[in-house]
Amino acid sequence: MSLAGKTAVVTGGGQGIGRGIALRLALLGADVALFEVNAKTAEATASEIRTLGRAALALPVDVTDLDRVTAASREVAEKLGRFDILVNNVGWTRNEPFTVNQPETWQKVLALNFLSVLYCTRAALAYMVPSGGGRIISIASDAARVGTPREAVYAGAKAAVIGFSKSLAAEVARHKITVNVVSPGTVDTPLIRGILAPEQIERRVKANPLGRLGAPEDVANAVAFFALPESGYITGQVLSVNGGSSRLG
């Protein structure tokens, strides 16, 4: 199983889940471009990819800016020659009750978790449709599938990603483009450690049948499955990566 000769774009690829995904795709033979606002972490991941013998671009991209996303996608196609795989990984939330959330928080959550998927997917399709194939993989959350208190807007945004992806999968299948979703439970990343209190993390670990949080590599392996040629007959699907947990809280 190989992604040799393919080029992938990973949004938010500088750290956490995105870094794990970018490295996994590179290990499978793909060249990788990172759309990332943090130039330092993006370049660090790109350097790791280059040590694996693959080409890498660290591009400063605000994925909530359609014009910037479009320009960066053009740069990927020009410098790496192709645009075969898109991983919509960027996400953000704030852990607080909906009655406390302010409208500016809603806008940020919706922009980073849903609008960014629309923008990056539209840009990617401009290259995938003419080339006659591609893979679009978006990272949702099991918050969208089972709900989670204190993250209502985030859960709604991720549910939108699932509905969009299932609909788009049917729309672009004739172009041999597959569209799938990876839906993690709680993954141990700096973002999660900054959002959840220690007691909340402990509760989630205790409630998990496998007795641990997810790791970025767990999500990366699921993304790699959807990216590989061997999964070419699978589209419009949602794969939970959650250690068997059926709830969040």
Secondary structure by P-SEA (a helix, b strand, c coil): cccccbbbbbcccccaaaaaaaaaaaaabbbbbbbcccaaaaaaaaaaaaaacbbbbbcccccccaaaaaaaaaaaaaacccccbbbcccccccccccccccaaaaaaaaaaccaaaaaaaaaaaacccccccbbbbbbbcccccccccccaaaaaaaaaaaaaaaaaaaaaccccbbbbbbbbcccccaaaaacccaaaaaaaaaaccccccccaaaaaaaaaaaacccccccccbbbbccccccccc
